[in-house]
């Protein structure tokens, strides 16, 4: 005897077409999202390192949109808390460009490229992950430092906007190394959460990217790629040194992003899927196995 579906048990009176419509509109299970992201990560791990580098370099250049948008908005708004809220909206510009163009962003790879390794841990897969992370990080930083130099050296922006760029970088360096690390954890966790959520969305991806990255800017959480542009701008302007860039900002923020994206969000999400897979589903009362 055919078992009744859960929908028939819970909602009597639906037609076959209505039942099909309800089933089609259900959100995918966590295991489905896990497999979507894992497959994307496996594809990235297989890519040629030259293609990865150019994509990562393009992402670093695209991230210049975040600093440009925040600086342009800040320079044209009065000095008030409300202005900070509006100017922070510009932070989303770079992320929108990078994610929608499918360019390589390091903090995205703290979840997408890690899931294949967790699913099938081996020395080969760990080596593939290290290669991907290294190439993407170098490409991202090269892109942000290049676009920061161009923004400073070429006569593109007016004096008020240049001053706004400098102020944004100074704000980042107000944090000591420990604070950079702690804020980097939150930032890495938020990006990993965003990647997981947009895998389940078809129509609202843009709004999800805006919401998460705007909150990152409002909370002043540190991000290795955007932050390298903000602090790098100070270095090119002579207001900070490479020691501050690497030791005060770069190292702690990078470690925080990896901890938040990989060791907190991704490990827990993967453990959830493994636990669901290992636990057999219990049959309801009166139902045959």
Buried (B, 14 or more C-beta within 10 A) or exposed (E): EEEEEEBEEEEEEBEEEEBEEEEEEEEEEBEEBBBBBBEBBBEBBEEEEEEBBBBBBBBBBBBBBBBBBBBBBBBEBEEEEEBBEBBBBBBBBBBBBBBEEEBBBBBBBBBBBBBBBBBEEEEEBEEBBEBBBBBBBBBBBBBBBBBBBEBBEEEEBEEEBBBBBBBBBBEBBEBEBEBBBBBBBBBBBBBBBBBBBBBBEEEEBBEBBBBBBBBBBEEBBBBBBBBBBBBBBBBBBEBBEEEBBEEBBBBBBBBBBBBBBBBBBBEEBBEEBBEEEEEEEEEEEEEEE
